[in-house]
Amino acid sequence: MTSQTDIAVIGVAGRFPDAWRPAEFWQNVQDGRVSVRELDDEELRTAGVSEDMIAAPDYIRFGTPLPGYDLFAADFFGITPTEAEVTDPQQRLFLEACWEALEVAGHAGRSRERLVTGVYAGASFSTYAMAQYLARAREAGFSAFSDGDIRRGSLPDFLPAVVAYRLGLRGPAISVQTACSSSLTAVHQAVNALLAGDCDLALAGGTSTVHPPDGHRRDPAGIMSDDGQCRSFDAASTGTTAGAAVGVVVLRRLADALADGDPVLAVVKGSAVNNDGPDRPGFTAPSPAGVADVVSSALHTADVPADRLIYVEAHGSGTPLGDQVELLGLTRGLRQSTARTGFCGLGSVKANIGHCGSAAGIVGMIKALRIVQTGEIPPLPHLRTPRDPGLLAESPFVLDTVARRNTVGDRAVLVHSMGQGGTNVAVVLEPAPEAVRNDPSGAADTVDTVEPPVRLILSARTRAALDAASRELADELAAGRHRLRDVAHTLRVGRRHFEHRRVVSGDRSALIAALRVPRPPAARTALVEPRSAQVVRTGDGARPTLIADAVARALGCPVTVADAAAEQLPPSEREFVVVVGPGVAAAHCHVIQSATDADDDEIADLADAALTAAWLDGVDVDWSASTSASTSALAGVRRVPLPTYPFQRRRFWALDRIRHVFAGGVTSVPGDSAEDGAPVAAGGTRPEHLASAVPAADDVEADLVGLWQEMFGFAPVGVTDEFSALGGTSLTATRMALEIARRHDGFQVNLHRVGGTRTTVRRIASVLRARGLGSAAYGAADAEGALIDTDLDLPLGTARPSGPGPRRAVLLTGATGYVGAFLLHAAQIAGHDDIRCLVRARDDAHAWERVRAAAAGYGLPAPDPERVRMVPGDLTDIGRALTRPDGGLGRAVGQILHCAASVVFTETYRTLRADNAMATAELLRWARENGIQDFGYVSSLAACSPTGPELSIAETRAQPLAERAGGYGTGKWVSERLAERAERDGMRVRIWRPGLILGDSRSGACNPKDMTWRLIVASLAVGAHPADDRLLYSAPVDVVAKAIVAGLTGPGAVGRAQHLVHHEPLSIRGLFAALSGAGLPTTPLPPARWQQLVRERALDTGDDALAPVALLGFDEELGDLVRVEAEAWRGWLTRSGLSSAVDGPALARSIRWLAGTEDGMYRELLAGVIGHGDSPRHAVGAALGRKVV
């Protein structure tokens, strides 16, 4: 029987100097390896150490670099590159380690959601964040220290919460800060939380990285070592040295772990924590009494006598006072239950890797796990002459200079950690119960001599990661550490399942071969979409009924009974069917033909084959239900430690853009700018990059110049200076528009129509002078007709014949954009196996980085590198990007799908033409000169204008240029006309015109920058919406993408323009009614009053998410009461079983998705709307100063 207070350690992970994972770390410690090394001059310069400091004779240039400290698997966790770069490596590495630890424990799958999992962790001070703050403060002043992204990515307060958020954990997320003992105190807190029932599973650990490592100045009065090495308990030691590490363990109540077949690595028998109080020489000095008390308390709690200890992993800081006090305190603590001497090993991992700050305690515990598992006691590096040899001789301890093995069976190990400030903690470990001992790196399980064949499943976010995981699993199987049925069980119930999937079948040797060279039939690989399932039973009898019920239980669906095979339901595009009984095999269908005479093992195998087939087709299988329904084939299975996910890491390092951060100041790399919106110091001077200031010509311009000088904080400002060049932001624009209205009798300047971000004092002044003319006041700013006429005649080159040979490749532009990411995904699902993506990038690697980041940002699987290839280039120079010396691209491409564009509704046509109209012309020229006959263009309803007495937009190619089309819509209109010119020479042209592209119909993933979502979020934030009946034509992005891809291969879209919107639009009023029906109510207000609320909220909070909505020219920019014809694609929608409608629940899904994205602005705005607290109706009532009914 086990004690009810025993806690199992079932998982472990970490990153250590010279070691990527615990197995390598343990081997280094066992070998006595010292990872503290001398740093060369270039490493010190990279760390920002000055030349004078490098040359100083008292500078100690030793450190412990952590492998891969600058790398991070941001795509895996759905983190944007921008957020990944500002996030401290301590958080990044700890997040990866937590995932790996859960995989080692076998609880990264559904159990991670079923079990309440807590996170207890500590982190060290963030030098990475401080360097960024200092760099920004140089230009932005004190306000730089309020950067929310850096705070969230660096403060220890957020470390456990980020893990819980990213991994979907719902237990307590507690930051533990006791300085050097933080991480071991976190273990103590986690143990108590498990015993109290606060959680079922707990992650506990810590992280400390100071990178790049930079050494230290010799200080006779300090605690740092004079020679750069930490010589724990050695007479020659002069202090400690800075180390770096990340460590985490997974803890569970032992009884639960044994019942669930978890891999028990060791058992926590007891722990204790205390503080030295005032009885010590100083705040930073330890107390022998405090150490003795915490050690004796931990042993008492564990009910372990001191003479059962074979080893104590000590704090061992290497300072003369610290080592002496700790040795004395440990001796007194053990002396309370034993008088023996010299029986217990003593050491400290700091002698190997230095002092790891907040992670020091967990690193010591991870070392101790290995010792208690194996009884192998590692040597203590640097030991020559023990400090206090007389005290040591009378103590229970011995210091080992060589490794030895302790053969005592009933053994225990104690881990002790001390924190500056006096917090001491001790943890007592014992080996796992004999029958369930698990070793993630060494001793093998008992493997059956003859094992039956099994099916193993693997998955990953990318094909490259799937192949890497397969190779690592092959090596693990070859080592023979675990039974095949345990491996199969762990991969099913213990891992999360991703889009790239593989099933391998056979005995051990066949599995190893198939994993190393994954080819059919032994290995089956698929890129899947989520699919539902149904089970149809066409056969009679007890056995078919038993199989059908077992399969249905695991698939989470009912059993449909059919009388004959003829009644078998045909599988749909989104459904997988399992037929039990007579049936006909087909795509997305698995048939279990005969099972009337099957025994229990055969039934289990038939069910397993059906479930793996369903899983490989994208069905979510509850493998725990499958295991519980199985018989002897899976009897006695348990989770075992297997290789963890092969993260595909990339470098994210904000300090690359900061040359030096030291006493001499902060120097940023040229081209960097201060935080967007940060004010310039009062009384500042005009930036040097601007041309000479042009003075005001009249009082109107002079008044505006004064306003701009107040806003931007420097003088002089010239009347031709562009708004963005001065550092203007959307929030600055809101303030400016409101102040102009105050000064000019309430006249609202539409900044979008006077140049957007490129507006000037002179442009705004021209509108103010003519404000009595209404819309005509903007005539000067809109006058681009001559330029448009010129662009309609841009040269398109000579049309050449197609030439011999097949042209299978599709050239896609815009794959890093919102619609483009979904188009790329849809094209792969549709079977296109040669897709070339033109991506604005330096090279292939950079292009892949951008495309993968775009897919991950919208919750899509990464593109398959075997089917997708990159073409690095730039829209503004498409000709050069596409032209290769061998002409290979031109010969391979048969179709072009042009989606790329600069989507900025606030800019002029002149500003956008290089990215939009001119890029289209150049792409058409290249296509014609290479004989490419098919051109698909993703246009927009913004390119159309209503006509006729009913103000409708006909679904025809011919469209007049709208008077208020804006720069984006005008560019689309010009591009359509250019494509029509190419069509007249024989090119097959397809044009699609989406409207408002809303969220994915399943996940809700949407474009946070779209003005529609800004409008909705702003309304939810203030609790009110504009009462307006303007019509909004929209469709879900995934449906739009599938329609476009489907149109590529058929003749139906050739020569046409299809409007990809739902034929029955929502009005603005109807949109908010739908949201109200989905549980997100708002109060209707007159548009002017609503917009005033938004402006006030934007100015009060300084929220950039609200500022663009506050600037909307509501009377002009939200559409009209026009009708849009959208008939052409309705037949395809019906045949495909898809819907273009967007209802309240779909809108609510997107709101939840926005609240969960990394855009902190939306998360904060929506926190009170979809979380707890007052409803939006109460919020608007408060804003209006009256009760809302």
Secondary structure, DSSP 8 states (H G I E B T S, - for coil): ---TT-EEEEEEEEEBTTBSSHHHHHHHHHTT----EE--HHHHHHTT--HHHHH-TTEE-EE---TTTTEE-TTTTT--HHHHHHS-HHHHHHHHHHHHHHHHHT-SSTHHHHS-EEEEEEE---HHHHHHHHHHHHHHGGGGGG-HHHHHTT-GGGHHHHHHHHHT--S-EEE---GGGHHHHHHHHHHHHHHHTS-SEEEEEEEE--SS---EE--TTSSB-SSS---TTBTT---B-B--EEEEEEEEEHHHHHHTT--B-EEEEEEEEEE-TT-SSSTTS--HHHHHHHHHHHHHHHT--GGGEEEEE------HHHHHHHHHHHHHHHHTT----S-EEEE-THHHH-B-GGGHHHHHHHHHHHHHHH-EE---TT-SSBSSHHHHHTSSEEE-SS-EE---SS-EEEEEEE-TTSEEEEEEEE---GGGB--SSSS-----SS---EEEEEEESSHHHHHHHHHHHHHHHHHT-S-HHHHHHHHHHSS---SEEEEEEESHHHHHHHHHS--TTTEEEEE---BEEEEEE---SHHHHHHHHHHHHHHT--EEE-SSGGG-----TTEEEEEESS----TTEEEE---TT--HHHHHHHHHHHHHHHHHTTB---HHHHHHH--GGGTT-------------EE--GGGGEEEEETTEEEE-TT----TT----TTEE--TTS------SSHHHHHHHHHHHHHHTEE---TT--TGGGT--HHHHHHHHHHHHHHTTT----GGGGTGGG--HHHHHHHHHTGGGGGGGGHHHH--HHHHHHHTT----------SS---EEEEE-TTSHHHHHHHHHHHHTT---EEEEEESSSHHHHHHHHHHHHHHTT-----TTTEEEEEE-GGGHHHHH--TT-HHHHHEEEEEE------TTS-HHHHTTTTHHHHHHHHHHHHHTT--EEEEE--GGG---BTTTTEE-SSS-----TT-HHHHHHHHHHHHHHHHHHTTT-EEEEEEE-EEE--TTT----TTSHHHHHHHHHHHHTEEE----EE-EEEHHHHHHHHHHHHHSGGGTT-EEEES-SS-EEHHHHHHHHHHTT---EEE-HHHHHHHHHHHHHHHT-TTTHHHHT--HHHHS--S-EE---TTHHHHHHHT------HHHHHHHHHHHHHSS-HHHHHHHHHHHSSSS-HHHHHHHHHTS---
